[in-house]
Amino acid sequence: MCRTHTNSTTFSISTTTTTQPKPTQQNPPARLQVALTVVESTTTTPHVHGLLVRIKSVIFPIISRFHAGYFRITLSLCSQTLLWKTLVNPPENAHAYRKLIGMVPTAAFVLMWSLSFLILVSLSILYILRCVLLSHMVKKEYLNHITVNYLFAPWISWLLLLQTSPFHNKFPVFYTHLLLWVFLLPIFVLDVKIYGQWFTKGKRTFLSTVANPASQLSVVGNFVGARAAAQMGWGECAMILFSLGFVHYLVVFVTLYQRLSGNSCTPALLRPVMFLFIAAPSMASLAWASISGTFDCSSKMLFYLSLFLFLSLVFRPNLFKKSMKKFSVVWWAYSYPLTVLALASTEYAEEMKTSGAHLVMLVLSGLSVLVSFVLMVYTAVNTNMLLPRDGDDDGDNDNHLGYVW
């Protein structure tokens, strides 16, 4: 008897030999009889089950604490990539300061783009898993008047990355236009949701009661989309997005300007988000410059407004003192507005062609790169502090929504 065992099936091979007298002409030799028996087994291996449990124990704690607010990291990196692309390609008649910055090798830009792409893809996959496995938490983000604004962030990041792609000319224009539509449609849908509820629903959704600094991300999304559409040659689409963004920016800005006169309006740990006041007019100036074809008076006025708001915040360091005591993902709120302001300063300097304008561009660009680099180092060193712990008190016990600001 010979037996062979596997995890699920047992094979039994029986060999029987019949002894016969010595063969003669009348008696043929005995035949060898073989019987094969297959026995099914229902045994299951615990390895697959254990692997699934381990994956679940690792993934679920991450996606349960992960939210759309973490896309402020990709906002900063993708806008920084756009700044680097702008600086490493100076025009022919560029100023000496601009040529000095243009000495940065192109490989640095490609490396920055690759890093931004890798991080954006990783965060997008995490959020897709959150949507699939924890859809009820995503629904809470969508219904919250603060966190819903950060749903614009991934689409803004993809639009910025699309504008900076080093492989832009290696693919047919059809694919670029298709990707642009894919990234623009969610922004328009969110516009309908957010702007529509401000004047169609009850008191709980009045702008005066739900407006917060993060509300400016919705108008930033429109300006980024308008700039991308204008660069693709979609003039009417760019005008539609710009008009939607600009009208609602005026409403949001006036509302926030009236409500945020005191320091108590925004929690101390979340005050870096106030730098979004700089991002909206800076991005608006860039968008209008792309639509009109030149950095005209309208773009200059928006740039001057963003520069004034930047100085207003910089000269109030005590406002951000408490928020700097403990590292959190909210710190990334500093980088993106500074980078957009630096981008606007490059357009302004190219239009003015004066040493003073180029000096402003040099200072803002250097400050933007420095802040982004410091944040990348801090994030790499303090990765264990990025996700809030269960015992952290962030002002909102429901899925750590307070950190999203």
C-alpha positions as CSV (number, residue, x, y, z in Angstrom):
1,M,0.0,0.0,0.0
2,C,1.4,3.4,-1.0
3,R,-0.3,6.7,0.0
4,T,0.4,10.3,-1.3
5,H,-1.1,13.2,0.7
6,T,-1.9,16.8,-0.3
7,N,-3.8,19.6,1.5
8,S,-7.2,18.8,-0.1
9,T,-7.0,15.4,-1.8
10,T,-5.8,11.9,-0.7
11,F,-4.8,9.4,-3.4
12,S,-4.7,5.7,-2.4
13,I,-3.0,3.2,-4.7
14,S,-3.5,-0.4,-4.0
15,T,-1.6,-3.1,-5.8
16,T,-2.8,-6.7,-5.6
17,T,-0.9,-9.6,-7.1
18,T,-2.6,-13.0,-7.4
19,T,-0.2,-15.9,-6.9
20,Q,-0.7,-18.7,-9.5
21,P,1.1,-21.9,-10.2
22,K,4.0,-21.8,-12.5
23,P,2.7,-20.8,-15.9
24,T,2.3,-23.5,-18.5
25,Q,0.9,-23.5,-21.9
26,Q,-2.6,-24.0,-20.4
27,N,-2.2,-21.4,-17.6
28,P,-1.3,-17.8,-18.7
29,P,0.7,-15.7,-16.2
30,A,-1.2,-13.9,-13.5
31,R,-2.3,-10.2,-14.2
32,L,-1.3,-7.3,-12.0
33,Q,-4.4,-5.5,-10.6
34,V,-4.1,-1.8,-9.6
35,A,-7.0,0.0,-7.8
36,L,-6.9,3.9,-7.6
37,T,-9.0,5.4,-4.9
38,V,-9.5,9.2,-4.6
39,V,-10.6,10.5,-1.2
40,E,-11.7,14.2,-1.1
41,S,-10.6,16.0,2.0
42,T,-12.3,19.2,3.4
43,T,-9.3,20.4,5.3
44,T,-8.5,24.2,5.0
45,T,-5.2,25.8,5.5
46,P,-5.0,28.6,8.0
47,H,-2.4,30.5,6.1
48,V,-4.7,32.4,3.8
49,H,-7.1,33.3,6.6
50,G,-4.2,34.6,8.7
51,L,-2.9,36.7,5.8
52,L,-6.2,38.3,5.3
53,V,-6.5,39.1,9.0
54,R,-3.0,40.7,8.9
55,I,-3.8,42.8,5.9
56,K,-7.1,44.0,7.5
57,S,-5.3,44.8,10.7
58,V,-2.8,47.0,8.8
59,I,-5.1,48.7,6.2
60,F,-8.2,49.4,8.3
61,P,-6.5,51.5,11.0
62,I,-4.8,53.6,8.2
63,I,-7.8,54.3,6.1
64,S,-10.1,54.9,9.1
65,R,-7.8,57.8,10.1
66,F,-7.0,58.9,6.6
67,H,-9.1,61.7,5.1
68,A,-9.2,64.1,2.2
69,G,-7.3,66.7,4.2
70,Y,-4.1,64.7,3.6
71,F,-4.2,65.7,0.0
72,R,-2.9,69.1,1.1
73,I,0.5,67.3,0.8
74,T,0.0,66.6,-2.8
75,L,-1.4,70.1,-3.4
76,S,2.0,71.5,-2.1
77,L,4.1,69.0,-4.0
78,C,2.3,69.4,-7.3
79,S,2.3,73.2,-7.2
80,Q,6.0,73.0,-6.3
81,T,6.6,70.9,-9.4
82,L,4.8,73.6,-11.4
83,L,7.0,76.2,-9.9
84,W,10.2,74.3,-10.7
85,K,9.0,73.7,-14.3
86,T,8.4,77.4,-14.7
87,L,11.8,78.4,-13.2
88,V,14.0,76.0,-15.1
89,N,12.6,77.2,-18.4
90,P,13.3,81.0,-18.5
91,P,12.3,83.0,-21.6
92,E,15.0,84.1,-24.0
93,N,15.2,87.7,-22.9
94,A,15.0,86.8,-19.2
95,H,16.4,89.0,-16.4
96,A,19.7,88.0,-14.8
97,Y,17.9,86.8,-11.7
98,R,15.7,84.6,-13.7
99,K,18.6,83.2,-15.6
100,L,20.3,82.5,-12.3
101,I,17.4,80.3,-11.1
102,G,17.3,78.7,-14.6
103,M,20.6,77.1,-13.9
104,V,18.9,74.4,-11.9
105,P,19.2,71.1,-13.8
106,T,16.1,69.7,-15.5
107,A,16.7,66.4,-13.8
108,A,15.7,68.1,-10.5
109,F,12.3,68.9,-12.0
110,V,11.8,65.4,-13.3
111,L,12.7,64.0,-9.9
112,M,10.2,66.4,-8.2
113,W,7.5,65.4,-10.7
114,S,8.2,61.7,-10.1
115,L,8.0,62.1,-6.3
116,S,4.7,64.1,-6.6
117,F,3.2,61.5,-8.9
118,L,4.2,58.6,-6.6
119,I,2.7,60.3,-3.5
120,L,-0.4,61.4,-5.3
121,V,-1.0,57.9,-6.6
122,S,-0.4,56.4,-3.2
123,L,-2.8,58.8,-1.4
124,S,-5.4,58.3,-4.2
125,I,-5.3,54.5,-3.7
126,L,-5.7,54.9,0.0
127,Y,-8.7,57.1,-0.5
128,I,-10.3,54.8,-3.0
129,L,-9.9,52.0,-0.4
130,R,-11.6,54.2,2.1
131,C,-14.4,54.9,-0.3
132,V,-14.9,51.2,-0.9
133,L,-14.4,49.8,2.6
134,L,-15.5,52.7,4.8
135,S,-18.0,54.5,2.6
136,H,-20.0,55.7,5.7
137,M,-16.9,57.8,6.8
138,V,-16.6,59.3,3.3
139,K,-20.3,60.2,3.5
140,K,-19.6,62.0,6.7
141,E,-16.8,64.0,5.0
142,Y,-19.1,64.9,2.2
143,L,-21.9,66.1,4.5
144,N,-19.5,68.1,6.8
145,H,-19.2,71.8,5.8
146,I,-15.5,71.8,6.5
147,T,-14.3,68.5,5.1
148,V,-16.3,68.7,1.9
149,N,-14.0,71.5,0.7
150,Y,-11.0,69.1,0.8
151,L,-12.7,66.8,-1.7
152,F,-11.5,69.4,-4.3
153,A,-7.9,68.7,-3.3
154,P,-7.2,65.5,-5.1
155,W,-8.6,66.8,-8.4
156,I,-6.7,70.1,-8.1
157,S,-3.5,68.0,-7.5
158,W,-4.1,66.0,-10.6
159,L,-4.8,69.1,-12.7
160,L,-1.5,70.7,-11.5
161,L,0.4,67.5,-12.2
162,L,-1.1,67.2,-15.7
163,Q,0.1,70.7,-16.5
164,T,3.6,69.8,-15.5
165,S,3.9,66.4,-17.1
166,P,7.3,65.9,-18.8
167,F,5.6,63.3,-21.1
168,H,2.9,65.8,-22.3
169,N,4.1,65.8,-25.9
170,K,4.7,62.0,-26.1
171,F,1.0,61.1,-26.1
172,P,-1.9,62.1,-28.4
173,V,-3.8,65.2,-27.6
174,F,-6.9,63.1,-27.2
175,Y,-5.7,61.5,-24.0
176,T,-4.7,64.8,-22.5
177,H,-8.1,66.2,-23.2
178,L,-9.8,63.1,-21.8
179,L,-7.8,63.4,-18.6
180,L,-8.7,67.0,-18.3
181,W,-12.4,66.2,-18.6
182,V,-12.0,63.5,-16.0
183,F,-10.4,65.9,-13.5
184,L,-12.7,68.9,-14.3
185,L,-16.1,67.2,-14.0
186,P,-15.8,66.3,-10.3
187,I,-14.9,70.0,-9.5
188,F,-18.0,71.1,-11.4
189,V,-20.2,68.6,-9.6
190,L,-18.8,69.7,-6.2
191,D,-19.5,73.3,-7.2
192,V,-23.2,72.5,-7.8
193,K,-23.3,70.7,-4.4
194,I,-21.6,73.4,-2.3
195,Y,-22.7,76.6,-4.1
196,G,-26.2,75.4,-4.6
197,Q,-26.9,74.6,-1.0
198,W,-25.8,78.0,0.1
199,F,-28.9,79.6,-1.3
200,T,-31.4,76.8,-1.7
201,K,-31.4,75.2,1.8
202,G,-32.2,76.3,5.3
203,K,-30.3,78.2,7.9
204,R,-27.9,75.3,8.7
205,T,-26.3,75.8,5.2
206,F,-26.2,79.6,5.0
207,L,-22.8,80.8,4.0
208,S,-22.6,83.0,7.1
209,T,-22.9,79.9,9.3
210,V,-20.8,77.4,7.4
211,A,-18.0,79.6,5.9
212,N,-14.5,78.7,7.1
213,P,-11.0,79.2,5.6
214,A,-11.2,75.8,3.9
215,S,-14.2,77.2,1.9
216,Q,-11.6,78.9,-0.3
217,L,-10.4,75.6,-1.7
218,S,-13.6,75.4,-3.7
219,V,-12.9,78.6,-5.6
220,V,-9.2,77.6,-5.9
221,G,-10.4,74.5,-7.7
222,N,-12.3,76.6,-10.2
223,F,-9.3,78.8,-10.9
224,V,-6.9,75.9,-11.4
225,G,-9.4,74.3,-13.7
226,A,-9.8,77.6,-15.6
227,R,-6.1,77.9,-16.1
228,A,-5.7,74.3,-17.3
229,A,-8.6,74.7,-19.7
230,A,-7.2,77.9,-21.1
231,Q,-3.8,76.3,-21.7
232,M,-5.6,73.5,-23.6
233,G,-7.3,76.1,-25.8
234,W,-10.8,75.7,-24.2
235,G,-11.5,79.4,-23.9
236,E,-15.3,79.1,-23.1
237,C,-14.8,76.4,-20.6
238,A,-12.1,78.5,-18.9
239,M,-14.4,81.5,-18.7
240,I,-17.2,79.4,-17.2
241,L,-15.0,78.1,-14.5
242,F,-13.3,81.4,-13.8
243,S,-16.6,83.2,-13.5
244,L,-18.0,80.7,-11.1
245,G,-14.9,80.8,-9.0
246,F,-14.5,84.6,-9.0
247,V,-18.1,85.4,-8.1
248,H,-18.1,83.0,-5.2
249,Y,-14.6,84.1,-4.1
250,L,-15.9,87.6,-3.6
251,V,-18.8,86.3,-1.5
252,V,-16.6,83.9,0.5
253,F,-13.9,86.5,1.0
254,V,-16.2,89.2,2.3
255,T,-17.9,86.7,4.6
256,L,-14.6,85.5,6.1
257,Y,-13.2,89.0,6.3
258,Q,-16.1,89.9,8.5
259,R,-16.1,86.8,10.7
260,L,-12.4,86.3,11.2
261,S,-11.5,89.6,12.7
262,G,-10.7,87.9,16.0
263,N,-8.2,85.1,16.8
264,S,-10.8,82.9,18.4
265,C,-12.6,82.1,15.2
266,T,-10.1,79.5,14.1
267,P,-8.7,76.9,16.6
268,A,-5.1,77.6,17.5
269,L,-3.7,74.3,16.1
270,L,-5.5,74.8,12.8
271,R,-4.5,78.4,12.1
272,P,-2.0,77.5,9.3
273,V,-5.1,77.0,7.1
274,M,-5.6,80.8,7.1
275,F,-2.8,80.9,4.5
276,L,-5.5,79.8,2.0
277,F,-6.4,83.5,2.0
278,I,-3.3,83.9,-0.2
279,A,-3.9,81.0,-2.5
280,A,-7.2,82.1,-4.0
281,P,-6.2,85.5,-5.4
282,S,-2.8,84.2,-6.5
283,M,-4.4,81.4,-8.4
284,A,-7.0,83.8,-9.8
285,S,-4.3,86.1,-11.2
286,L,-2.6,83.1,-12.9
287,A,-5.9,81.9,-14.3
288,W,-6.9,85.2,-15.7
289,A,-3.4,85.7,-17.2
290,S,-3.8,82.3,-19.1
291,I,-7.3,83.4,-20.3
292,S,-6.4,86.9,-21.5
293,G,-2.9,85.9,-22.7
294,T,-1.1,88.5,-20.7
295,F,-0.5,89.5,-17.1
296,D,-2.7,92.6,-17.4
297,C,-4.1,95.0,-14.8
298,S,-6.7,92.5,-13.5
299,S,-4.0,89.9,-12.8
300,K,-1.8,92.5,-11.2
301,M,-4.6,93.7,-8.9
302,L,-5.2,90.1,-7.7
303,F,-1.5,89.6,-7.2
304,Y,-1.2,92.8,-5.2
305,L,-4.1,91.6,-3.0
306,S,-2.5,88.2,-2.4
307,L,0.8,90.0,-1.6
308,F,-0.9,92.2,0.9
309,L,-2.6,89.2,2.6
310,F,0.7,87.4,2.7
311,L,2.3,90.4,4.5
312,S,-0.6,90.7,6.9
313,L,-0.2,87.1,8.0
314,V,3.6,87.1,8.1
315,F,3.7,90.1,10.4
316,R,1.5,88.3,12.9
317,P,3.8,85.4,14.0
318,N,2.0,85.0,17.4
319,L,-1.1,83.9,15.5
320,F,0.6,80.7,14.5
321,K,2.8,80.2,17.6
322,K,0.6,77.5,19.2
323,S,0.1,75.6,16.0
324,M,3.9,75.1,15.6
325,K,4.4,73.3,19.0
326,K,3.4,69.9,17.6
327,F,3.9,68.6,14.1
328,S,0.8,67.7,12.1
329,V,-0.4,67.4,8.5
330,V,-1.9,70.9,9.0
331,W,1.6,72.4,8.6
332,W,1.3,71.6,4.9
333,A,-1.2,74.4,4.6
334,Y,1.7,76.8,4.6
335,S,3.4,75.4,1.5
336,Y,0.7,75.5,-1.2
337,P,-0.4,79.1,-0.9
338,L,3.3,80.3,-0.8
339,T,4.0,78.3,-3.9
340,V,1.1,79.7,-5.8
341,L,2.1,83.2,-4.7
342,A,5.6,82.5,-6.0
343,L,4.2,81.3,-9.3
344,A,2.2,84.6,-9.6
345,S,5.3,86.5,-8.9
346,T,7.1,84.9,-11.8
347,E,4.4,86.0,-14.2
348,Y,4.4,89.5,-12.6
349,A,8.2,89.7,-13.0
350,E,8.1,88.6,-16.6
351,E,5.6,91.2,-17.4
352,M,7.2,94.1,-15.5
353,K,10.9,93.2,-16.4
354,T,12.3,95.3,-13.5
355,S,14.9,94.3,-11.0
356,G,12.5,95.0,-8.1
357,A,9.9,92.6,-9.5
358,H,12.5,89.9,-10.1
359,L,13.8,90.4,-6.6
360,V,10.3,89.8,-5.2
361,M,10.1,86.7,-7.4
362,L,13.5,85.5,-6.2
363,V,12.6,85.9,-2.5
364,L,9.1,84.3,-2.8
365,S,10.4,81.4,-4.8
366,G,13.3,80.8,-2.4
367,L,10.9,80.9,0.6
368,S,8.5,78.6,-1.1
369,V,11.2,76.0,-1.9
370,L,12.6,76.3,1.6
371,V,9.3,75.8,3.3
372,S,8.4,72.8,1.1
373,F,11.8,71.2,1.7
374,V,11.5,71.6,5.5
375,L,8.0,70.1,5.5
376,M,9.2,67.1,3.5
377,V,12.0,66.5,6.0
378,Y,9.7,66.9,9.0
379,T,7.2,64.6,7.4
380,A,9.8,62.0,6.6
381,V,11.1,62.1,10.2
382,N,7.7,62.2,11.9
383,T,5.7,59.8,9.8
384,N,4.3,58.2,13.0
385,M,2.7,61.5,13.9
386,L,0.8,62.0,10.6
387,L,-2.2,59.9,11.5
388,P,-4.0,61.0,14.6
389,R,-4.2,58.4,17.4
390,D,-7.4,57.2,19.0
391,G,-6.8,59.2,22.1
392,D,-6.1,62.5,20.4
393,D,-8.5,65.3,21.0
394,D,-8.8,67.3,17.8
395,G,-12.0,69.1,18.5
396,D,-14.2,66.6,16.7
397,N,-14.4,63.0,17.9
398,D,-16.1,61.9,14.7
399,N,-13.4,60.5,12.5
400,H,-10.8,63.2,13.5
401,L,-12.5,65.7,11.2
402,G,-10.9,68.6,13.1
403,Y,-7.6,67.7,11.5
404,V,-8.9,68.3,8.1
405,W,-8.9,72.1,8.3
